[in-house]
Amino acid sequence: MIEELNAINRNNTWELTKLPASKKAIDVKWIFKLKLKPNDEVTKHKARLVAWGFMQKAGMDYFEVYAPIERLETVRLIVAITCGRNGPMYHLDVKSTFLNGPLDEVVYVTQKIKGKEDMMYRLHKSLYGLKHAPRSWNKRIDSFLVQQYFLKCKSEYGVFVKKGIEGSQLLICLYVDDLIVTGSVVNKIEAFKCQMMNEFEMTDLGYLTYFK
């Protein structure tokens, strides 16, 4: 729980303020989960502060909710092509993904600080459970990749390609908060990984050797 709250504060997710008379705050709840290995060994005790998205009203608390994700068939195709070329492939995972998504809508959530019961948190970034949280995150990562000169595939919105002057190519397959990164030059991949880690809190899950 402390780790989750620290991530919320680092991302400037919310601000304690007065609740306008015209707005209603959304309740939040802690959700706890055990992350297990295939042998059922506990690897992590995970806590998420989740908003009660079912309390949101369309047209007031959110407008658009659609967020594209990569089809699994496309993931398999990219993996097959990379393996056929005996190319490198890496897996990146974004931590506290939805906390990175800025909100355009005005949303408030409840809090229980003693002596400040009349104040609520106004969200500047999305929380897990909000109906438009996936869309906010997708817009954030999409704009960052475009700034890094990646081109989005017109038929698969989760595939991004960046071509170098010398003929090198870098390809990203995005599935919500997981990225498969492959390319023709390892140095280019490492440079991209550094860019991502400077922009987001990420876990480098390493080289996907088991696909070879």
Buried (B, 14 or more C-beta within 10 A) or exposed (E): EEEBEEBBEEBEBBEEEEBEEEBBBBEBEEEEEEEEEEEEEEEEEEBBBBBBBEBBEEEEBBEEBEBBEBBEEBBEBBBEEBBEEEBBBBBBEBEBBBBBBBBEBEBBBBBEEEEEEEBBBBBEBBBBBBBBBBBBBBBBBBEBBEEBEBEBBEEBBBBBEBBEEEEBBBBBBBBBBBBBBBBBBEEBBEEBBEBBEEBBBBEEEEBBEEEE
